[in-house]
Amino acid sequence: AMREAVAGFMANVASCNWETHAIAASGHTVLTERTDGFALKDGRSAAIRLMGIFELNGEGLITAWRDYFDMAEFQREFVGA
């Protein structure tokens, strides 16, 4: 389902790199502070800092995924992407 949700955005991406700066867990919830870096198919690169929250079920599968980021930073990095 996640692949379908971001398919339009990812159509312009050649590769991704996720750098985790901090990670914490409580029960079935995991918090990440990270930078998501992208090599775009047109040769440009872009990166965005964000905070992610993942909720897991008892089997370790992600049941909810939320990312929080600065929209102005996103627009600066990905304008025209």
TIPA-37285 format. One record per atom (N, C-alpha, C, CB): x, y, z. Coordinates in steps of 0.05 Angstrom, whole numbers, plus 5000, padded with zeros to 4 digits. Each point is the difference from the previous one (the first is absolute). Glycine has a CB too. Example, Ala and Ser with C-alpha at 12.3 -4.5 7.8 and 13.67 -1.06 7.14 Angstrom:
BEGIN
526448865156 498250245000 501850245000 496249775025 503150444961 501650245001 498550225014 502449874957 
This chain:
BEGIN
501749765000 498350245000 501750255000 496449755024 505950244991 501750245001 501250054973 501049905048 499849904937 501250044974 498050144981 502849595006 494750334996 497950134983 499750295008 497749564994 502450505031 499550275010 502250204990 497749805040 504750104957 502250184992 501049954972 501350035048 497349824936 500949934973 500550244983 497449585004 500950624997 500450244984 502650145007 495150054996 505449995030 502450135009 502449834992 497550215038 502449544967 502349824996 500749974970 498949765042 499250304940 500549984971 502450174992 495249904992 505450315023 502250194994 502549935015 496750354991 503349445025 502349935018 501549774989 497550175039 505249864958 501749794991 500949825023 501650294963 498949835061 500849855023 499550165025 503549754974 496450115049 499450125026 502049915021 495150024989 505450155030 501749945022 498850115026 504249994970 495349845050 498950105025 502149995021 495449834987 505350405024 501950025022 498650055026 503550184968 496649635050 498750025026 501950145019 497249584992 501850645021 501650155019 499449915029 500150394968 497449545037 499149925026 497649814997 501750435022 498149384996 497849814999 499249935029 501549814955 495950165050 499049935026 497549834996 501850435021 497849394999 497749834998 498649985027 502249744964 495250235035 498449965024 497749814992 501250465020 498949304991 497949814992 500249944971 497150165037 500749884949 499849954971 500350254983 497149615011 504050605001 500450254986 503050074998 495550165016 505449914960 502850074995 500150284989 501349524991 500450655020 500450274991 502850034987 496950185036 503249954941 502550044987 500450294993 499849544981 502650565024 500850264989 502049944979 499350255044 500249844931 501649914978 500150214978 498949535011 503050434970 500150154975 499649804977 503150355021 494949714963 499549844976 501350144977 495749825018 506250054969 501450124977 499249864974 503950125029 495950034950 499149894974 501850094978 495350015017 505449804965 501350074975 497749994979 504649805013 495050434975 497850024981 500949924972 498050375028 500149534956 500749904973 501150224982 496449675005 503150595001 501050214983 502850095008 495450154993 505949705026 502750055009 500250175025 501249974953 496650155056 500150165024 499849825024 497850394977 502949725046 499649865026 498450185018 504449744995 494350135024 498350155019 500049845026 497150194963 502549955059 499949875027 498050165017 504849834996 493950025022 498250135018 500349875028 496750104962 503350075058 500249905028 497149965010 504350255009 495449535005 497349945010 500049835025 498450044953 499249955059 499549835023 497949794991 501150375034 499549384970 498149794992 499049845024 502349974956 495249955042 498849835021 498949754986 498950405030 501949374980 499149754989 498649845022 503849994967 493949925028 498549835019 500149714989 497050395015 503749425002 500349724992 497949835013 504950074994 494449724992 498249805012 501649805016 496550064963 502349755049 501549805016 501949834984 496150005030 503650004944 501749844983 502350164988 496149724989 504250545019 502150164990 499550144974 503049715024 494650274965 499350144975 499050285006 498849564979 501950635003 499150275003 497050024994 504650174987 493949945032 497150044996 499350304996 499249595028 502650594980 499650284996 502750134996 495750005027 504550204955 502550144995 499350294995 502249594980 499050595037 499650284997 502750145000 495549975023 504950224959 502450164998 499250295004 502349674969 499350475046 499650295005 502550154990 496949915040 502750304944 502250154989 499150284994 501949584980 500150595014 499550284993 499350024971 503350155036 494349924957 499150024972 501650204984 495449875015 505550344998 501750204985 502649874992 497950385026 503349464991 502549864993 499549804977 501650055048 496249804954 499249824979 499850144973 497649715034 501050514966 499650154975 502650114989 495450125015 506449985002 502650094991 501649784987 500050345037 499949424975 501649784991 498849874975 501449925046 496150074952 498749844978 498550164979 499649645034 500750624966 498650164980 500749894972 500050415031 498049534954 500449914973 500849704998 501450464989 498649405034 500949725000 497749834989 503050075039 
